[in-house]
Amino acid sequence: MAEYPKVKAPDLVGTYPALAKSGGGYVWDAVLEYRVWCHPERGAPDIEDGNDYYYTFEECEDAVKFSEENPGTETPLALIEQNEYIDEPEDGGYTHIKEKRITEWPIEFLKRPKRTENTIPDFLSPDAPTNRLEILRGQA
């Protein structure tokens, strides 16, 4: 069994825009693709006139293997879809945002359970545990 989630639509891997938000939001709804960014200045082949570029993968394990075997690459990122998310405009000040966005996340964040109908309301509840992150980690 794979350690990381499957992508939402395998036939769309590689078709998403290169530019995306970076991190944030605390919760995820779907993985769209896994990406490995390549940097010529760090030793990746220069195939884009000195510019950074990335390869897309349907499975995280393939992206990890690629990044480990190729110089000048980053650790894989997951391109995720958030249909709702938690904004934190100031430390400890949380807002429930109900709009779709696409963002790149470190793959470690996918160890958190996928968002459910109750994840964000439970997180924002006055009865939430002192460490609200326990809700996101599936520990509360």
MDTraj code that builds the backbone (N, CA, C; nanometers):
import mdtraj as md
import numpy as np

residues = "MET ALA GLU TYR PRO LYS VAL LYS ALA PRO ASP LEU VAL GLY THR TYR PRO ALA LEU ALA LYS SER GLY GLY GLY TYR VAL TRP ASP ALA VAL LEU GLU TYR ARG VAL TRP CYS HIS PRO GLU ARG GLY ALA PRO ASP ILE GLU ASP GLY ASN ASP TYR TYR TYR THR PHE GLU GLU CYS GLU ASP ALA VAL LYS PHE SER GLU GLU ASN PRO GLY THR GLU THR PRO LEU ALA LEU ILE GLU GLN ASN GLU TYR ILE ASP GLU PRO GLU ASP GLY GLY TYR THR HIS ILE LYS GLU LYS ARG ILE THR GLU TRP PRO ILE GLU PHE LEU LYS ARG PRO LYS ARG THR GLU ASN THR ILE PRO ASP PHE LEU SER PRO ASP ALA PRO THR ASN ARG LEU GLU ILE LEU ARG GLY GLN ALA".split()
xyz = np.array([
    [0.0836, -0.1189, 0.0000],
    [0.0000, 0.0000, 0.0000],
    [0.0879, 0.1249, 0.0000],
    [0.0494, 0.2226, -0.0791],
    [0.1259, 0.3461, -0.0903],
    [0.1160, 0.4280, 0.0381],
    [0.2264, 0.4948, 0.0713],
    [0.2311, 0.5767, 0.1923],
    [0.1586, 0.7100, 0.1723],
    [0.1532, 0.7572, 0.0488],
    [0.0931, 0.8861, 0.0179],
    [-0.0326, 0.8669, -0.0658],
    [-0.1259, 0.9639, -0.0600],
    [-0.2523, 0.9500, -0.1325],
    [-0.2352, 0.9458, -0.2835],
    [-0.3304, 0.8807, -0.3468],
    [-0.3354, 0.8786, -0.4928],
    [-0.3833, 1.0146, -0.5426],
    [-0.3477, 1.0473, -0.6656],
    [-0.3937, 1.1731, -0.7244],
    [-0.5412, 1.1614, -0.7625],
    [-0.6066, 1.2752, -0.7638],
    [-0.7507, 1.2827, -0.7903],
    [-0.7857, 1.2364, -0.9316],
    [-0.7108, 1.2838, -1.0298],
    [-0.7407, 1.2531, -1.1705],
    [-0.6095, 1.2254, -1.2435],
    [-0.5674, 1.0977, -1.2493],
    [-0.4387, 1.0658, -1.3123],
    [-0.4240, 1.1194, -1.4549],
    [-0.5331, 1.1260, -1.5291],
    [-0.5259, 1.1747, -1.6678],
    [-0.4967, 1.3247, -1.6764],
    [-0.5080, 1.3977, -1.5661],
    [-0.4802, 1.5416, -1.5659],
    [-0.3413, 1.5766, -1.5135],
    [-0.2674, 1.4778, -1.4627],
    [-0.1325, 1.5033, -1.4125],
    [-0.0488, 1.5635, -1.5252],
    [0.0170, 1.6746, -1.4943],
    [0.0999, 1.7429, -1.5934],
    [0.0278, 1.8541, -1.6669],
    [-0.1015, 1.8735, -1.6414],
    [-0.1771, 1.9772, -1.7123],
    [-0.2041, 2.1007, -1.6271],
    [-0.1685, 2.0965, -1.4996],
    [-0.1968, 2.2089, -1.4101],
    [-0.0938, 2.3196, -1.4291],
    [-0.1324, 2.4456, -1.4030],
    [-0.0383, 2.5567, -1.4192],
    [0.0824, 2.5417, -1.3260],
    [0.1958, 2.5908, -1.3719],
    [0.3183, 2.5844, -1.2910],
    [0.3065, 2.6719, -1.1675],
    [0.2431, 2.7881, -1.1811],
    [0.2307, 2.8794, -1.0687],
    [0.1144, 2.8379, -0.9797],
    [0.1420, 2.8282, -0.8516],
    [0.0407, 2.7922, -0.7527],
    [0.0749, 2.8637, -0.6234],
    [-0.0201, 2.8665, -0.5323],
    [0.0083, 2.9184, -0.3986],
    [0.1153, 2.8280, -0.3375],
    [0.1735, 2.8717, -0.2285],
    [0.2769, 2.7921, -0.1631],
    [0.2389, 2.7684, -0.0183],
    [0.2089, 2.6439, 0.0138],
    [0.1802, 2.6050, 0.1514],
    [0.0519, 2.6643, 0.2057],
    [0.0325, 2.6461, 0.3346],
    [-0.0782, 2.7077, 0.4052],
    [-0.2118, 2.6370, 0.3945],
    [-0.3051, 2.6873, 0.4721],
    [-0.4412, 2.6393, 0.4672],
    [-0.4743, 2.5269, 0.5620],
    [-0.3754, 2.4575, 0.6142],
    [-0.3879, 2.3534, 0.7162],
    [-0.4567, 2.2247, 0.6722],
    [-0.5465, 2.2283, 0.5759],
    [-0.6224, 2.1086, 0.5373],
    [-0.6126, 2.0862, 0.3866],
    [-0.6395, 1.9615, 0.3456],
    [-0.6352, 1.9300, 0.2030],
    [-0.7570, 1.8464, 0.1649],
    [-0.7985, 1.8612, 0.0391],
    [-0.9131, 1.7872, -0.0124],
    [-0.8725, 1.6829, -0.1161],
    [-0.7729, 1.7136, -0.1976],
    [-0.7300, 1.6188, -0.3005],
    [-0.5873, 1.6505, -0.3426],
    [-0.5160, 1.5473, -0.3846],
    [-0.3842, 1.5647, -0.4440],
    [-0.4033, 1.5648, -0.5952],
    [-0.3507, 1.6676, -0.6605],
    [-0.3650, 1.6786, -0.8062],
    [-0.2474, 1.6154, -0.8793],
    [-0.1268, 1.6348, -0.8246],
    [-0.0073, 1.5732, -0.8813],
    [0.1066, 1.5905, -0.7822],
    [0.2123, 1.5156, -0.8048],
    [0.3355, 1.5312, -0.7284],
    [0.4373, 1.5953, -0.8216],
    [0.5176, 1.6880, -0.7688],
    [0.6134, 1.7626, -0.8497],
    [0.7530, 1.7543, -0.7906],
    [0.8504, 1.7488, -0.8793],
    [0.9902, 1.7610, -0.8388],
    [1.0487, 1.8772, -0.9191],
    [1.0855, 1.9817, -0.8471],
    [1.1464, 2.0985, -0.9100],
    [1.2951, 2.0734, -0.9316],
    [1.3432, 2.1189, -1.0472],
    [1.4830, 2.1007, -1.0878],
    [1.5488, 2.2378, -1.1034],
    [1.6733, 2.2480, -1.0547],
    [1.7448, 2.3750, -1.0550],
    [1.8805, 2.3576, -1.1238],
    [1.8958, 2.4139, -1.2440],
    [2.0245, 2.4026, -1.3153],
    [2.1427, 2.4563, -1.2351],
    [2.1219, 2.5625, -1.1585],
    [2.2318, 2.6205, -1.0802],
    [2.2782, 2.5271, -0.9689],
    [2.1983, 2.4233, -0.9408],
    [2.2346, 2.3235, -0.8396],
    [2.2759, 2.1900, -0.9012],
    [2.2829, 2.1860, -1.0345],
    [2.3316, 2.0648, -1.0994],
    [2.2318, 1.9895, -1.1850],
    [2.1068, 2.0352, -1.1923],
    [2.0095, 1.9707, -1.2818],
    [2.0452, 2.0068, -1.4262],
    [2.0127, 1.9202, -1.5215],
    [2.0381, 1.9551, -1.6616],
    [1.9720, 2.0887, -1.6973],
    [2.0421, 2.1686, -1.7768],
    [1.9898, 2.2999, -1.8173],
    [1.9112, 2.2828, -1.9469],
    [1.7820, 2.2546, -1.9333],
    [1.6980, 2.2316, -2.0521],
    [1.5976, 2.3446, -2.0748],
    [1.6001, 2.4461, -1.9851],
    [1.5055, 2.5580, -1.9962],
    [1.5785, 2.6924, -1.9916],
    [1.6896, 2.7019, -2.0619],
    [1.7673, 2.8262, -2.0699],
    [1.7988, 2.8859, -1.9322],
    [1.8413, 2.8004, -1.8403],
    [1.8808, 2.8456, -1.7074],
    [1.7659, 2.8576, -1.6085],
    [1.6430, 2.8403, -1.6547],
    [1.5270, 2.8528, -1.5658],
    [1.4988, 2.7219, -1.4933],
    [1.4367, 2.7336, -1.3761],
    [1.3917, 2.6162, -1.3026],
    [1.2753, 2.5523, -1.3779],
    [1.2562, 2.4235, -1.3585],
    [1.1467, 2.3494, -1.4208],
    [1.1127, 2.2327, -1.3303],
    [1.0065, 2.1622, -1.3628],
    [0.9674, 2.0498, -1.2783],
    [0.9150, 1.9346, -1.3629],
    [0.9173, 1.8172, -1.3007],
    [0.8563, 1.6979, -1.3572],
    [0.7374, 1.6623, -1.2698],
    [0.6345, 1.6068, -1.3321],
    [0.5147, 1.5680, -1.2585],
    [0.5049, 1.4163, -1.2492],
    [0.4405, 1.3726, -1.1417],
    [0.4272, 1.2301, -1.1150],
    [0.2877, 1.1995, -1.0621],
    [0.2419, 1.0815, -1.0935],
    [0.1127, 1.0330, -1.0464],
    [0.1252, 0.9732, -0.9067],
    [0.2429, 0.9194, -0.8749],
    [0.2645, 0.8568, -0.7448],
    [0.3826, 0.9234, -0.6743],
    [0.3637, 0.9496, -0.5478],
    [0.4668, 1.0179, -0.4696],
    [0.5954, 0.9371, -0.4642],
    [0.5826, 0.8060, -0.4507],
    [0.7016, 0.7216, -0.4400],
    [0.7915, 0.7360, -0.5635],
    [0.7315, 0.7535, -0.6818],
    [0.8101, 0.7747, -0.8040],
    [0.8801, 0.9104, -0.8006],
    [0.8111, 1.0107, -0.7468],
    [0.8705, 1.1442, -0.7361],
    [0.9882, 1.1425, -0.6383],
    [0.9717, 1.0720, -0.5264],
    [1.0806, 1.0613, -0.4282],
    [1.2019, 0.9941, -0.4916],
    [1.1788, 0.8848, -0.5608],
    [1.2889, 0.8121, -0.6251],
    [1.3618, 0.9016, -0.7261],
    [1.2844, 0.9752, -0.8073],
    [1.3435, 1.0651, -0.9059],
    [1.4292, 1.1709, -0.8371],
    [1.3768, 1.2311, -0.7301],
    [1.4523, 1.3382, -0.6633],
    [1.5792, 1.2857, -0.5975],
    [1.5751, 1.1616, -0.5501],
    [1.6940, 1.1028, -0.4866],
    [1.8013, 1.0656, -0.5887],
    [1.7598, 1.0357, -0.7104],
    [1.8536, 0.9871, -0.8120],
    [1.9045, 1.0951, -0.9069],
    [1.8523, 1.2178, -0.8956],
    [1.8906, 1.3232, -0.9897],
    [1.9435, 1.4456, -0.9170],
    [2.0636, 1.4908, -0.9556],
    [2.1205, 1.6096, -0.8905],
    [2.0412, 1.7348, -0.9256],
    [2.0456, 1.8318, -0.8348],
    [1.9829, 1.9610, -0.8600],
    [1.8326, 1.9616, -0.8415],
    [1.7785, 1.8587, -0.7764],
    [1.6340, 1.8521, -0.7570],
    [1.5968, 1.8791, -0.6116],
    [1.4723, 1.9218, -0.5924],
    [1.4181, 1.9421, -0.4584],
    [1.3474, 1.8146, -0.4130],
    [1.3168, 1.8102, -0.2846],
    [1.2283, 1.7076, -0.2313],
    [1.0922, 1.7263, -0.2977],
    [1.0208, 1.6193, -0.3291],
    [0.8917, 1.6346, -0.3971],
    [0.7921, 1.7205, -0.3190],
    [0.7078, 1.7871, -0.3945],
    [0.5960, 1.8630, -0.3409],
    [0.4671, 1.8020, -0.3938],
    [0.3593, 1.8214, -0.3210],
    [0.2277, 1.7785, -0.3676],
    [0.1510, 1.9023, -0.4105],
    [0.0942, 1.8983, -0.5295],
    [0.0027, 2.0029, -0.5725],
    [-0.1340, 1.9586, -0.5218],
    [-0.1901, 2.0368, -0.4306],
    [-0.3158, 1.9961, -0.3684],
    [-0.4281, 2.0941, -0.4004],
    [-0.5476, 2.0422, -0.3862],
    [-0.6680, 2.1221, -0.4009],
    [-0.7298, 2.1400, -0.2627],
    [-0.7657, 2.2619, -0.2339],
    [-0.8368, 2.2934, -0.1101],
    [-0.9693, 2.3573, -0.1510],
    [-1.0794, 2.2931, -0.1168],
    [-1.2118, 2.3497, -0.1452],
    [-1.2547, 2.4455, -0.0356],
    [-1.2016, 2.4240, 0.0822],
    [-1.2143, 2.5125, 0.1981],
    [-1.0815, 2.5025, 0.2708],
    [-1.0448, 2.6084, 0.3417],
    [-0.9194, 2.6029, 0.4151],
    [-0.9213, 2.7007, 0.5310],
    [-0.8185, 2.6959, 0.6125],
    [-0.8054, 2.7825, 0.7292],
    [-0.6968, 2.8852, 0.7013],
    [-0.7342, 3.0105, 0.7054],
    [-0.6378, 3.1188, 0.6897],
    [-0.5962, 3.1649, 0.8288],
    [-0.4700, 3.2015, 0.8425],
    [-0.4190, 3.2529, 0.9694],
    [-0.3470, 3.3851, 0.9423],
    [-0.4268, 3.4930, 0.9214],
    [-0.3648, 3.6214, 0.8873],
    [-0.2779, 3.6787, 0.9981],
    [-0.3051, 3.6389, 1.1213],
    [-0.2191, 3.6775, 1.2340],
    [-0.2043, 3.5560, 1.3234],
    [-0.0956, 3.5489, 1.3937],
    [-0.0660, 3.4341, 1.4790],
    [-0.1845, 3.4016, 1.5712],
    [-0.2389, 3.2816, 1.5572],
    [-0.3494, 3.2377, 1.6422],
    [-0.4852, 3.2914, 1.6023],
    [-0.4936, 3.3723, 1.4985],
    [-0.6209, 3.4254, 1.4480],
    [-0.6617, 3.3496, 1.3227],
    [-0.7602, 3.2644, 1.3341],
    [-0.7977, 3.1754, 1.2251],
    [-0.9285, 3.2182, 1.1591],
    [-0.9352, 3.1993, 1.0266],
    [-1.0545, 3.2303, 0.9495],
    [-1.0859, 3.1131, 0.8576],
    [-1.2130, 3.0740, 0.8526],
    [-1.2594, 2.9666, 0.7646],
    [-1.2870, 3.0280, 0.6276],
    [-1.2096, 2.9882, 0.5282],
    [-1.2252, 3.0391, 0.3918],
    [-1.2950, 2.9307, 0.3091],
    [-1.4058, 2.9681, 0.2455],
    [-1.4828, 2.8733, 0.1653],
    [-1.4686, 2.9095, 0.0178],
    [-1.3508, 2.8838, -0.0345],
    [-1.3246, 2.9024, -0.1769],
    [-1.2147, 2.8063, -0.2175],
    [-1.2179, 2.7687, -0.3411],
    [-1.1214, 2.6717, -0.3923],
    [-0.9884, 2.7399, -0.4207],
    [-0.8814, 2.6689, -0.3873],
    [-0.7488, 2.7154, -0.4264],
    [-0.6590, 2.5936, -0.4468],
    [-0.5529, 2.6166, -0.5221],
    [-0.4535, 2.5127, -0.5493],
    [-0.3212, 2.5635, -0.4935],
    [-0.2517, 2.4754, -0.4223],
    [-0.1261, 2.5150, -0.3587],
    [-0.0285, 2.3977, -0.3577],
    [0.0990, 2.4281, -0.3489],
    [0.2015, 2.3244, -0.3337],
    [0.2317, 2.3069, -0.1860],
    [0.2391, 2.1818, -0.1469],
    [0.2681, 2.1475, -0.0070],
    [0.3854, 2.0525, 0.0010],
    [0.4642, 2.0605, 0.1085],
    [0.5601, 1.9529, 0.1353],
    [0.4819, 1.8224, 0.1536],
    [0.5338, 1.7135, 0.1019],
    [0.4600, 1.5866, 0.1079],
    [0.4335, 1.5407, 0.2509],
    [0.5155, 1.5836, 0.3467],
    [0.4948, 1.5437, 0.4864],
    [0.3588, 1.5892, 0.5385],
    [0.3079, 1.7027, 0.4846],
    [0.1785, 1.7539, 0.5289],
    [0.0647, 1.6575, 0.4953],
    [0.0847, 1.5700, 0.3975],
    [-0.0203, 1.4757, 0.3575],
    [-0.0385, 1.3635, 0.4584],
    [0.0460, 1.3607, 0.5586],
    [0.0279, 1.2617, 0.6657],
    [-0.0912, 1.3010, 0.7526],
    [-0.1321, 1.4282, 0.7428],
    [-0.2533, 1.4714, 0.8109],
    [-0.3725, 1.4093, 0.7382],
    [-0.4767, 1.3740, 0.8120],
    [-0.5952, 1.3207, 0.7442],
    [-0.6562, 1.4229, 0.6488],
    [-0.7192, 1.3731, 0.5450],
    [-0.7922, 1.4556, 0.4501],
    [-0.9036, 1.5308, 0.5236],
    [-0.9357, 1.6503, 0.4777],
    [-1.0411, 1.7310, 0.5410],
    [-1.1750, 1.6586, 0.5330],
    [-1.2486, 1.6642, 0.6419],
    [-1.3857, 1.6140, 0.6445],
    [-1.4790, 1.7330, 0.6641],
    [-1.6049, 1.7075, 0.6635],
    [-1.7053, 1.8123, 0.6842],
    [-1.6867, 1.8815, 0.8198],
    [-1.6350, 1.8074, 0.9179],
    [-1.6225, 1.8616, 1.0535],
    [-1.4847, 1.9154, 1.0884],
    [-1.3845, 1.8926, 1.0054],
    [-1.2478, 1.9302, 1.0423],
    [-1.2356, 2.0783, 1.0783],
    [-1.2773, 2.1652, 0.9897],
    [-1.2600, 2.3090, 1.0141],
    [-1.3523, 2.3580, 1.1258],
    [-1.4826, 2.3228, 1.1262],
    [-1.5653, 2.3648, 1.2399],
    [-1.5108, 2.3158, 1.3742],
    [-1.4616, 2.1921, 1.3797],
    [-1.4038, 2.1414, 1.5046],
    [-1.2789, 2.2200, 1.5433],
    [-1.1966, 2.2538, 1.4448],
    [-1.0739, 2.3292, 1.4690],
    [-1.1062, 2.4674, 1.5262],
    [-1.2115, 2.5309, 1.4753],
    [-1.2470, 2.6662, 1.5168],
    [-1.3381, 2.6707, 1.6395],
    [-1.3862, 2.5583, 1.6826],
    [-1.4797, 2.5510, 1.7943],
    [-1.4177, 2.6027, 1.9239],
    [-1.4997, 2.6699, 2.0069],
    [-1.4493, 2.7117, 2.1382],
    [-1.4132, 2.5921, 2.2264],
    [-1.4664, 2.4749, 2.1925],
    [-1.4374, 2.3533, 2.2689],
    [-1.3166, 2.2763, 2.2140],
    [-1.2463, 2.3342, 2.1171],
    [-1.1300, 2.2671, 2.0577],
    [-1.0231, 2.2460, 2.1643],
    [-0.9428, 2.1409, 2.1491],
    [-0.8338, 2.1209, 2.2445],
    [-0.7378, 2.2395, 2.2440],
    [-0.6617, 2.2542, 2.3496],
    [-0.5643, 2.3632, 2.3592],
    [-0.4716, 2.3619, 2.2383],
    [-0.4269, 2.2430, 2.2006],
    [-0.3453, 2.2297, 2.0803],
    [-0.4376, 2.1908, 1.9646],
    [-0.4888, 2.2889, 1.8937],
    [-0.5836, 2.2668, 1.7837],
    [-0.5269, 2.1764, 1.6742],
    [-0.3953, 2.1737, 1.6618],
    [-0.3339, 2.0908, 1.5578],
    [-0.3654, 1.9435, 1.5767],
    [-0.4011, 1.9018, 1.6974],
    [-0.4396, 1.7634, 1.7212],
    [-0.5592, 1.7244, 1.6329],
    [-0.6480, 1.8202, 1.6080],
    [-0.7638, 1.7944, 1.5213],
    [-0.7154, 1.7673, 1.3794],
    [-0.6236, 1.8491, 1.3312],
    [-0.5737, 1.8326, 1.1944],
    [-0.4931, 1.7044, 1.1783],
    [-0.4312, 1.6623, 1.2859],
    [-0.3505, 1.5395, 1.2821],
    [-0.4332, 1.4147, 1.3048],
    [-0.5646, 1.4321, 1.3288],
    [-0.6519, 1.3185, 1.3531],
    [-0.6333, 1.2594, 1.4915],
    [-0.5847, 1.3393, 1.5855],
    [-0.5570, 1.2919, 1.7207],
    [-0.6619, 1.3371, 1.8216],
    [-0.7604, 1.4153, 1.7762],
    [-0.8631, 1.4661, 1.8694],
    [-1.0013, 1.4411, 1.8129],
])
top = md.Topology()
chain = top.add_chain()
for i, resn in enumerate(residues, 1):
    res = top.add_residue(resn, chain, resSeq=i)
    for name in ("N", "CA", "C"):
        top.add_atom(name, md.element.get_by_symbol(name[0]), res)
traj = md.Trajectory(xyz[None], top)
